[in-house]
Amino acid sequence: MKYISTRGQSPEKTFTEILLGGLAPDGGLYLPKEYPPVTREELDAWRNLSYADLAYAVLSKFATDIPAEDLKAILDKTYTAEVYNKGRADSDFSQITPLRTLLPGVHILELSNGPTLAFKDMAMQLLGNLFEYALDKQNAELNILGATSGDTGSAAEYAMRGKRGIRVFMLSPNGKMSAFQRAQMYSLQDENIHNIAINGMFDDAQDMVKAVSNDHVYKATHKIGTVNSINWGRVSAQIVYYFKGYFAATQNNDEQVAFSVPSGNFGNICAGHIARMMGLPIGQLILATNENDVLDEFFRTGAYRPRGTDHTYQTSSPSMDISKASNFERFVYDLVGRDGAKVREFWSRVDAGGAFDIKGTDCWHELAKFKFSSGKSTHLDRLKTIRELWEEYGVMVDTHTADGLKVGLEQRRPGLPLICMETALPAKFEETIVEALGRLPERPKALEGIENLPQRVVVMDANVDTLKAFISANIQ
Ligand SMILES: *Cc1c(COP(=O)(O)O)cnc(C)c1O
């Protein structure tokens, strides 16, 4: 399997060659040259596999340059109930992503049983093990530098902790995260994890990361890398649970289903798109946004108009507060018939702060083939959905999953079983749960009292030279 860039001007690469990198040299994103088809016989044979075996069946089609027994061992180590046992007390952790049925034909796929209670663990845990494996082979090291306002940073730290050859330098805005989020990250005592609380806002932390990454000499000599959502390893790992969810919600492989996906950077639903392109019988992919509705606008009107960061609303589903969807280019590449020149034209406008509009073009007519629907959910919708689910089914969902359920129930085609992706547990967003229900969410046993553990964090002013000196001193 070879990988090509969405902008059509980069050399072909293998899975392990793109694993540790970011954007392609031409500024595009890597995608498989062709999506590997899944036959009906394979679907039949995969239906009853364990999560780890299913992950092997799917990912061995993409990671063709990793020897079979190595890939198998990595997946067996990653997808075990010892890692994915932090969810609800009554979840069947042996399934890794158990399906919870609310009423006939409406389900929640639990993707948040991992160590940080968010679906990002599903891919990040695998990435940690793949990175360690690849670095070991090359006898190399990697220093991951990132900025976080919560979810991504903690998922990365829990995936990379204790891994040979890897260090993490994670910047967060000092005093701006919840006590629980701070405790999740700062209580890690692993020597290879460095928490840096920046005196400033998230954007200041993000700017420092950009400044270091743009210093190409420093970046190369200090082996700086990232684990952002465009990483192909992350997208590919997410394809697996679309298969798992499909098998759990259906009786046989003639049935079709709808998935509803709380979306921000278009990473999660991009994996669903690829699963469908491979041949998984997905009848509908429902994209849910919060008040930051740039993606909903595209699917409704054909116009993609990214907003500036100063036009991004802060909402009660904060992990979907995005102004630009970094993975969206992968879908558009398929939509325009894999024409790199067309993608270059669109993104020359986007990268200059502009927009593109496909209304009335051939692409607009093609769009229906890809089976997307979309909708938007607001703070009040979120509160209402959380309340209704709790009162009617005794199930508590987090704010992002509530957005997915609201839009999913509104948009689903009659007759299709609906599978809503659970992207986080309510324990992560206590404040809004209290607002909706007047009570605190349950917290997984293992995380009770986490706020009282000793914390390991360095406070730093928003100064790039101070950051560079800190990194240099800690990689000796
Ligand atoms: C990251 C995240 C999302 C958005 O996922 P994308 O892959 O960026 O579309 C939704 N919900 C939660 C809880 C998240 O952490």
The ligand as a Tripos MOL2 file, in Angstrom:
@<TRIPOS>MOLECULE
LIG
   15    15     1     0     0
SMALL
NO_CHARGES

@<TRIPOS>ATOM
      1 C1        -11.7260   15.5900   19.3250 C.3       1 LIG1
      2 C2        -13.1250   15.4630   19.7950 C.ar      1 LIG1
      3 C3        -14.2150   15.6080   18.9060 C.ar      1 LIG1
      4 C4        -14.0520   15.9600   17.4410 C.3       1 LIG1
      5 O1        -13.4630   14.9310   16.6930 O.3       1 LIG1
      6 P1        -12.8120   15.2230   15.2610 P.3       1 LIG1
      7 O2        -12.1210   13.9750   14.8900 O.co2     1 LIG1
      8 O3        -11.8590   16.3790   15.4680 O.co2     1 LIG1
      9 O4        -13.9230   15.5890   14.3300 O.co2     1 LIG1
     10 C5        -15.4920   15.4120   19.4120 C.ar      1 LIG1
     11 N1        -15.7040   15.1410   20.7210 N.ar      1 LIG1
     12 C6        -14.6890   15.0110   21.5970 C.ar      1 LIG1
     13 C7        -14.9890   14.7290   23.0290 C.3       1 LIG1
     14 C8        -13.3640   15.1570   21.1760 C.ar      1 LIG1
     15 O5        -12.3570   15.0310   22.0620 O.3       1 LIG1
@<TRIPOS>BOND
     1     1     2 1
     2     2     3 ar
     3     2    14 ar
     4     3     4 1
     5     3    10 ar
     6     4     5 1
     7     5     6 1
     8     6     7 2
     9     6     8 1
    10     6     9 1
    11    10    11 ar
    12    11    12 ar
    13    12    13 1
    14    12    14 ar
    15    14    15 1
@<TRIPOS>SUBSTRUCTURE
     1 LIG1         1 GROUP 0 **** ****
